[in-house]
Amino acid sequence: MPTGSAGMTPDDRPSSTIQPQSVPVATPDIPGNPVNPDGSVNPDSQAGPDNANSPANPPEPAAPRTRRMRRRVITGIAVVVVIAVASALALVSVNYQRSAAQSAITKHITQVYTKEYQAKAAADLAAKKKAGTYTEDHMLTVENPYGTNTTSLYVYFTTQDAVSVTYTVTAEGYPDFTATAYQAKTYQKTHEFTVLGLIPNAKNTIIFTLKTASGKSVTKTITHRMGSLLGWEETRVTLTKENTSTKLGNGLYAILGNDSEGQDYMFYYDDNGVLRGEIPILYYRSHRLLFKNGIMYFSVSTHDIVGMNRLGRIVKWYSTGSGYILHHDYVMDADGNFVILATKTGLKTMQDYIIKIDATTGKVSKLLDMGELFGDYRDAATFASLASGSGSTTCNADNCATKKDWIHLNTIQMLPDGDAIVSSREMSTIIRINDLEGTPSIESMIGESTFWKGTGYEKYLMTKDTSDGDWPSTGGQHTVTYEEDDSLKDGQYFLYMFDNNYGFSPTRPEYDWAANVEDIETKATSGTKSYYYKYLVDTKANTYKLVRSITVPYSSVVSSAQEYEDGTVITDSGKQGIWGVYGPDGTLIAQYKMKTSKTYIYRVFKYDFEGFYFAKG
């Protein structure tokens, strides 16, 4: 069962998003108070210094002109005070209403991620299906029946002929959205699927094209007035560079972690920058989407991973329990179990554990404490984190001024042979771990050699192959991704990543990044460039070589890079709320800018959703 906010530990509990309820307080009617409870001026209270108009010190009679001026001043003050009080009360009312609405939404979403809620939603849907006969001329449609995608529409109907179903969503002022619905068979007579892409607060026209294997087709049209979003996100983000020349591949951009201090969501946007899905989660963020056997898995809090089916129903629940906090990344191993980056609660270190959740039993087990491999380094590191010196005492899954963030793992990849590759932001190093689920040990490392000099761990470093020229080492890289290729020699593979190009290691204050790495940025917000990097790794030669690089907008932390199936490269410069699409030659094809709820977008990955929402091929 999801733990929700109530199941959070002191190590990861977010600050309250609901402001204390403010209520108007009547001003006491006491001598000397110039304002009455209704906001008007009390003419008997215009006392001067030292109680000058008390009975013992009667005031001198004022001249008529002076009295008129005083009345005007008093009237003016009254008007100003009334306006100020009214404005303050209005602001209190608005804030109270927003807090109340947010509280209601959060309470509802907490219920959504329970087995009871999902079972009842399924039963209600089954009853609706049983209550009528639904055909292409009389479809059953239900808006967001499981509470997991605000702008989605459940559709059910039968046809006499076996057909495929393609739908187009149109709404005034927005580009059309077209997709072919997933079905177990390409052509079938019973149709049950989710329509994505409806525009909120608008009349949506949905055109269904039903096509037989012989090519015969017919269209059916319905309309649906979609309600409001639960969140604050834009229905259409800004295109800072609009694609005018390249047909981008099918799919949707999943915005994974537009982190906020309020209710959190995952969003889907299309190539036109139009919102096509709003997926509420419990809190924190989703880090990536994993697919297996028709189920989509994603994190919905710092403790919970769920599995959702094609219709939006949550059918699987997994929890790290109270002993661990999930952060940054997770993948599946060869058996479909979840391998997760974690923080062990109750310790003075953070983001240095790897755990496993058994997909069958839900059992949580420790795979590795990174301190077991880097104990001397950990012990020598300064007690610090990115939050050090900020004055903050708040701890969350990513940052904590009262913990030692000595390694800060931010990516994990499982390899076919059982090894794992992890990325350390604090070390700006990529680490390959032998036999993660057996007897782990350090296989090799890729990182700046001067950073490791004299630590005793430099022996694990692979050699930088500069035969085609040198390049700056990475600074705080994210989303390091393992990639095989049939054209490569035995023992070779690719690694690509978002190189933040940010040289800052608070647990190693003696190390000068600027003096050792050319052109590396050292400011959190004022840098000029980050990179997409791609390495060719040769395990037999023990070398790595830069084979591709694209300069992208700067982001000191978070961010992502992805090689998409159509040959494009997608990068998210998270601190700027920008994601871009680059062609094979590095040319920027399209760029999107989203308003950030707090400080950044954690990741942007594009998914084709084929075999899940959409038909394959």
N, C-alpha and C positions, 0 to 999 in steps of 0.2 A: 504493500500500500504506500502511496506517496506520503512523505512526511509532512509536506507543506511547511509553512512558516513555523508552525508549532514544533516541528521536529528538528529545527535548526539548532546548532550548537552555538555557544558564545563566540566561537572562532569565525563563524560565517554569517551570523545574523545581521541583515542589513538594517540601516537606520530606518525608523518609522517613516512611512510616506504620508501618513495622515497627520495633519497639523492639529494641535490642540484646539478644541472647539472654543471659539471666541464668542462671547455674548455681550451685547450692549449693556453698559453699566450706567444707570442714571446718575447724574451729577448731584451730590448731596446739596440740599438747600440750606447752606450755612452762611452766617455773616461773613462778608469778605469774599464770597465766591461770585464772580461777575457773570456767571452763566447759570441760568435756570435749567432744570431737568429737560425742558423742551428745546433747549438750545438758545433761548432768548436771553437778552442781557438783563440782569437784575439791577435796576437803577439805584437801588439802595446799597449796592455793594462796591461802588466805584471809590474805594478807599485809596487815599494817597499814602505816602510814607509815614511810618510811625503812627498809624491810626489817626491821621490828622483831623478827620471829621467825626470823632467820637464826641459825646455830649460835653465832655470837659474842654473840648477845643472846637467850638462851633465855627463853621466856615464863614468867611467873609461873603456877603452877597455878591453874586457875579453880575457883571453888566449884561444887558440884553443880547448884544452881539456875541459875547463870550458864551452865553448860555446856548444860543443857536448853533454855534460852532461845536460846542460840546455834544449837543444832541446829534448833529450830523456824524461826528466821530463815533459816538456810541452806536448809532444806527449802522454805520459802515462796519464796525467791529462785529456787530450782531450778525450781519449778512455773511461776513467771512467765516465766523464761527459756525453758523448754521450749515453753510456749504461744506466746511471741513468735517463737521460731525456726520452730515449726511453721506459724504463720500466715504468716510471711514466705516460707517455702518454698512454701506453698500459693498465695500471691499470685503468686510468680514462675512457678509452674507454669501458673496460669490465664492470665497475661499471655503466656507463651510459646505456649500452645495457641491463644489468640486471634490472636496475630501469625502463627503458622504457618497457621492457617485462612484468615486474611485474605490472606496471601501466596499460598496455593493458589488462592483465588478470583480474585485479580488476575491471576495467571499464566494461569488458564483463560480469563478474559475477553479478555486480550491475544490469545490464540489465536483466540477467537471472531471477532474483527475482522480475520481474514486471509482471503484468497481460497481458500487451501488448505482451511481449516476449513469454509468455507461450501460449497465444491464437494463435499467428502466427505459433509457432512450431506445435501446434495441427492441424492447418489448412494445413500446409505443409505435415504433415504425412497423413492426410485424403486424400489429393490430390494424394499422392504416392499410397495409397491403391486403390483409384478409377481408377488409370491409368493403372493397370495391373491385371492379373489373377495370383494368387499366390497359389501354391500347395507345397506339401512336396518335389517336385523336382525343384521347383522354388520359394524359400522363399523370402519375402521382409525383408531385414535387414538394419537397420539404426543405426549408432553409436551415442549413447548419444543424442537422438533427442531433449530432453528438457534441456540439459546443466547441469543436476543435478547429474550425475554419470559418470565420465570421461571414465571409462573402461567398461561401460555397452553396451549391444547391444539389440536394439529393434528387435523383430522377429514377423512376421505375415504370416500365411498361412492357407489353408483349406485342409481337407482330406475327402475322400469319406466315410470312417468308423470313428466312434467315438473312439477317442484314448486319452490316457494320454501321456504326453511328459516328458521324462527325458533327460537331456543333460549332456555331459561330455566335459569340456574344457581341451585341452592338449596343452602344449607349451614346446619346448625343454629346458631341464634344470630345470623344475619345476614339482612338483607333480600334478596329475590330480585333477580337481575340478568337482564334480558331484552333481547335484540337480534335483529334480522333480519340474517342473514349476507349479505355482499356476494356476488353472482354476476354473471357477465358478462351474463346474461339473467335476468329476474325469475323465470322458470320454466325449469328445465332438468333433465336426467337425470343428469348427472355433477356431484358436489358435493365441493368441496375448499375449505376455509376455516379460519380461526382462530377458536376460541372464546376469548373473553376473560372475565375475571371470576371465575376459580376462587379459592376461599379456601385459603390455605396451611395445612398441617398439619391438614387437615380432610377428611372424606368429602363430596364434592360430588356431588349428583344433577343430571344434565343432561337436561332434557326437550326433545326436538326435535319441533316441530310442522311437518309436511310438508303443504303446501297447494297444490292444483292451481289453474289459472286459473278453473275452474268453481266453486271454493269448497269442494270436497271436501278434507277434512283427516284426517290420522292422526297420532298421537303415538308416539314411540319414546323409551325412557328408558335411560340408561346411568349408571353411577356411576364416580367416579374419586377416588382418594385422592391429593390434591395434596401434594407434598413441602414442604420448608421454603423460606423466602425466602433469598436470598443476602445481603441487606442488613439494616439495623437498623430500618427504618421500621415505623410502626404499621399494623396491618391495618385498624384503624378509628380515624380521627382524632376529636378532640373537637369536637362541635357546640356552640359557645358561644351560638348562636342557631339553633334548629331550625326549618326551614320547616314551617309548619302550614297555610298558606293559599293558596300559589301553586304551580301546576304548572310546574316549570322545564323548559326545553327539553331534548331529548335531547343526549347528549354526555358527555364525561369531562374532568375537570380534569387538565391535564398539569402536574405539578410540575417546573419547569425550573430545576434548580440548587439543591437543598438541600445547599449546598456543605459538603464534609467534608474531613478530612485523611486519610481512608481511601478505600475504593473508592466511586466515585460512580455515581449512578443517575438515571434519569428515572422518575417514578411517574405512574400514572393513578388518580384517585379519582372515584367517582360522586357523585351528589347527596346520598346518604346518608352520605358521608364514608368509604365502604368502599373499600379498595384493590382495583383491578381490573387492575393491570398493574405489573410491575417490569422496567424496561429497563436493564440494566447498560451503562455506557459505559467508555471507556478511563480518562479522568480529566477533571477540570475540570467542564464542564456542557454541556447542550444549551440553546440560547437561544430557539429557536422551531422549529416544525415547518412544512415547506414541502411541498406536494403537487403532483406533475405526472405525468400518464400512468401512474397506478397505483403510483407510487413515493413514499414518504415520506422526505424528506431532513432530517437533523439533525446537529449537530456532536457529536462524541464525544471531543474533546480540544481543546487549543489549536492544533492543526494540522490536524485531520481532520474532514471532512464525509462522511457515508455516505448511501446511498440504500437503503431497505429495502422489499421488496415485501410484498404483503398476507399472505403466509404467514410472514413473519418473516425471510426470507432477505436478507442483504446482497448487493446486486447492483451497487452503484456505490461507488467510492472516490475521494475527492478530497483533496488535501493542499496546504497553503500553502507547504510546503517549509520549509527551515531559515531562510529569510530573513525570514519574517513570523510573528507570533503572532496568532491569531484571538482576538477578545474581544468581548463584549457583544451583538453583533447581526450579522445577515446577511439578505439578501433575494435575490430573483431579478430580473433585468432582463427586458425584453420578449422577449429571445431565450432565456430560461431559464438564463442564466449566473449565477453566484453573485457578488454584490457584498457585500463583507465589511469590517467595521471591523477594523483591524489595528494592530499595533505593529511597526515595522521593527526587527529585532534589530541589536544593535551600536551603537545610538545612545543619547544621553543623554536623549532625550524618549520619551514613550510615548503610546499610544492616540490618535494623530494622523494615521494613514494610512487610506486606503480602497483596497482592492485588488479585483481580479476574478479568478475562476477560470473559464476557459472550460469549459462543461459537456460539450463534445464532445471536446476535446483534453486537458483538465486543465491547460493552460498558465496560469501565474500572471503577472499583470501589475499594475503600479501604475496606479491611476486618479488618485489625488490625495494629495499631502502637504499637510495643512492649513496647514502653515507657509508654503506658497507663496501662500496667500491672506491669512494673518495673520502675516506675518513680523515686522513691527514689534512687534506685540502679544506674540508668542512671545518675542522677544528681550528685551523689557522686563519680562516676568513673572519673579517670584522663582523660584529653583530649589527646588521643593518638590513634595510630593504629600500625600495624606491620611496616609501613613505617616510623614511628617516628624516628628521629635521623639519617635517611639515607641521608638527605640533598636534597632529591627529592621533587619537587613541582608538579610532574605529578600525576594526578588523573585518575584512571580507575575504572571499575566496582567492582574490588576486593580489592583495596587498595588505600589509599589516606592519605598523611601525614598531610593534612589540614582539616581532618574530624575526628570525634570521633567515633571510631569503637567499641562501648561499648558492643555489643552482638554478632555480626558477625554470623548471621544465615547461615547455609550451607546445610541443608536438611529439607524437609517437607514431611510428610506422612498424608494422609486423612484416617480416620477410618470410618467404616460403620455407626457409630452412629452420625457422624457429628463433632466429636472431631478431633483434629489434633495433631501430634507429630512433634516438631521441634528440631533441634540440634543446639546448640550454641557452636562455637569453642572458643570464647573468655572466656566463662564461663566454658567450658568443662562440659556442662550440657545438659541433654535431658529433654525437657519440654513438658508436655501434656497440651493442651489448650482445655477447654470445649467450645462446641458450637461455633466454629470458625466463621461460617457464620451467626450467630445470635447475641448472647450477650457473647462475649468471656470472659473467666476468667481462672486463673491458676488452673488446677486440681492437678497436682503433678509434681515433679522434681526428676531426678536421677543425682546425681553428688557428688563430694567430699565434705563431711560434713564440713571440716575445712575451705573450701573456703567460705562457706555461713555463718559461725558462726558470729553472731553479726550484720547481715545485716537486719534482720527482715523478711527474706524470707526462713529461715531454716525450718519454720513450714510446708512448702510444700514438703520437701524432703521425699522420700520413704526410708524405712529402708533396709540397706544392709543385706541380709541373708547370714551369714558366717557359717552356720551349717556344710557345707562340706569344710570349709576352706576359708580364706580371700584371697583377690587379690587386686592389685593396681587399683585405680580408673582411668578412662579414662583421657587422656590429648589431647584435641582438636579433638575429634572424628568426623568422616565424614560418609556419606551415612547410617544413622541410618534407618533401615528398619523394618517395622511392619509385623508380620507374625502370622496368626492364625493357629491352629492345632486342628483337631477333637479329639485328644487324651487328650487335656487339660481340666481342670475343668473350670466351669463357672467363668468368671472374670480374666482368665489367658490368656496371649499371650506371644509371643517371640519378642525380639528386637535384631537384629544383626547389626554389624557396623564394620568399620575400625577404630581401636583405634590407632591414630598416636603416642600416648605415648609421647607427647610433652607438657611439662609444661611451658607455657609462656603466660602471660596476661598483655600486656602493659598498659591497662587501670586500672590494679590493681597492681602497682609496689611494693606495700608493702607486697603482698602475696608471700611467698617462697614455690614454688612447690616442690623443691628438699627436703626440710625439712619435708614436709607433706605427700608426696606420694612416696612410696618405688620404687626405680629403674626407676623413670621417667626421660626422657631425657630433657635436658634444652638447647641443642645446635641445631641450625637450620639445620646444615649439617653433623655433626660428630656423630650422634647417632648410636646405633647398632641394635635396634629392635623396631618394631611396632607390633600390634596384630590384629587378627580377634577375636572379642568378640561376644558371644551370651548370652543374658540374658533371664531368665524366669521371667516375671513380674506377680505378683499376686495382683490385685487391691483390693480384699477383705481383704487380710492380710496386704496390703500396703507395700509389700516387693519386692525386685528384687534379683536375684541370678545368678551368672555366671555358665552356664552349659556347655560351650564349649569355647576353646581358641586355637588359632594357632599363633605361632610366625612367623612373616613375615619380609621382608627387611624394613628398617627404612625409613620413610618419615615424616618430621615434619609437613607438610601441605598438602592440597588437598588429593587425593587418594580415593579408593573405595573398598567395599567388596560386593560380591554377592553370594548367594546360588543358584546354577544353577539347572535346572530340572533333571539332571542326577545324582544328589547327590554330585557333586563336589562343592568346594568353590573357587571362583575366586577373587583374590585381586590385586589391582593396587597400587604399592608403587610409587606414582607419581613423587616425586622428583628425583628418580633414573631412571625413565623411564622403570620400570620393572613391568610386570604382571605375576602372577603365578596361577597355577591350583593345588588344593590340594584335596586329597582323603578324604573319610569319617573319616579315622583315623589320618588325618592331614599330611600325607605323601605328599611331593611335587611330582606331576606327571609330570608337564611341566612348563617351565619358559621361558619368552620371554623378550628381551631387545630391546627397540626402541631408536633411536637417537632422542633426544628432540630438538625441534626447538629453544626453549628459555631456560626454566628452569624446565619444568615438563610436565607430562601427567595428565590432570585433573581427568578423570575417564576412566575406561574400564568396560563396561558391555557386556555380551554375549547375543545375541538374536537368537532364532531359525528361525525367520522370516516366520514361518508357517502361512498360511492364507494371507500372503502378497506377498513376492517374491516366496515362495516355497509352495508346496502342504502340506496339513495337514497330520500328521501321518507318 
